[in-house]
């Protein structure tokens, strides 16, 4: 099964994840020793940007949970966040209840937004 996500834009990393670097198991491939496409690749500075955002997000989530905000707001739309969740008896979230709409954006858009948020 092919993984999805992002990979460091480093040929050593790509070859370390898939020996032949053909993009069979990972979302990146090499051609003549260079990446074929940059769609799933992030530079190390971009990885650091994402990690800083994730740390802020987790810290904000911890504060929110500590303050008692534990609403069940699963993803909605073409993805059912409750489909395989074993905690229905705890949260009691119904399909008619609100949730978080799944949003898909391009990598460049997300990176630009993270840079803008970090600048403020």
N, C-alpha and C positions, 0 to 999 in steps of 0.2 A: 504494500500500500504506500502510495506517495504521500509524503508529509506536505503540509503547507506552512506558511509563516514567512519569516525573514531569516536571512543568513548573513554573516559578516562578509563584506566584499573583500575577501582574501582568498586567493587561489589555494593556499595551504589548507585553510579551513574547509573549503568546498571539497577538495580532494580527500581530506580527512573524514568527511561525512559520507562520501561516496567515491570509492577508489577510482572508478573510470570517469567520474564527473560528467555523466551524460544526462543528468536530470531525470533518471528513472525513479529514484526514491526521495529526492530532495527537489525543491523548486528552483534549482539553479544548475547550469551546465557550463562547461568550458569548451571553447573551440579554439584550437591553436594556442592553448594556454591562457586565454583570456575569457572572461564571462561572455556568454552569448547574449544575455539580456540582463538588465539591471533592475527589473521589476520586483524581484524578491530580495535584493541585496541592499544592505545598509553599511555605510562606512562606520568606522569605530566611533567617530564623533556623533553620528546619528544614533547609534546604539546607546551611547551615554545620555543623549537627550531623552530617548524613550525611557531608559532606566530611571532618570531623575523624575520624569513625569509619573512613572509607576510608583515610585517611593512616595511622592506627594499624594497620589490617589489612595494608596493603602493607608497612609497616615490620616487622611481625611475620613476614610471609611471607619477607621478605629475610633476616631473622635465621635463620629455620628453614631456608631453602635453603642459607645459608652454613654451617650446622651439618651439612649433608648429608642433611637430610630431604627426599627427593624421591619419595616414594611416589606411585604412580599411583592416585588415588582420584577417579575421575570421578563425575558425578552419576548416580544410579540412580533407578529408579522409572518413572514414565510418560515420562521423558525419557532418551534414550540419549546420554550425553556422548561416546561413542566413535563414534557413527554416521558422522560425516564427518571424523573426526580422521585426518590423514595420518601420525601418529607411532606407529601400532600396532607396527611393527617395532622401535621403540626401547623402548617401555614394556612391551610384551607382556602387557597387562592382558586377562584373559579375562572373559567374562560372568559366570562363577561366582565371580569374585573380589569382595571387598567394595568398597564405594564410599561416597559421601556421598549420603544420601537427600535428595531435593529437598523443600524445605519452602516452602509458600506461606502467607503470613500477611497480615493486613490492615495497611494503612499505619499506622493509629493504634497497633497493637500493636508494630510495629517501632520507631516513634518513641519510644514509652514505654520500650522495652527499651534503646534507645540512650541515652536520658536517664538511666536508672538506672545503666547501665554507666559513663557519664561521671561520675556523682556519686560513684562508689566509687573 
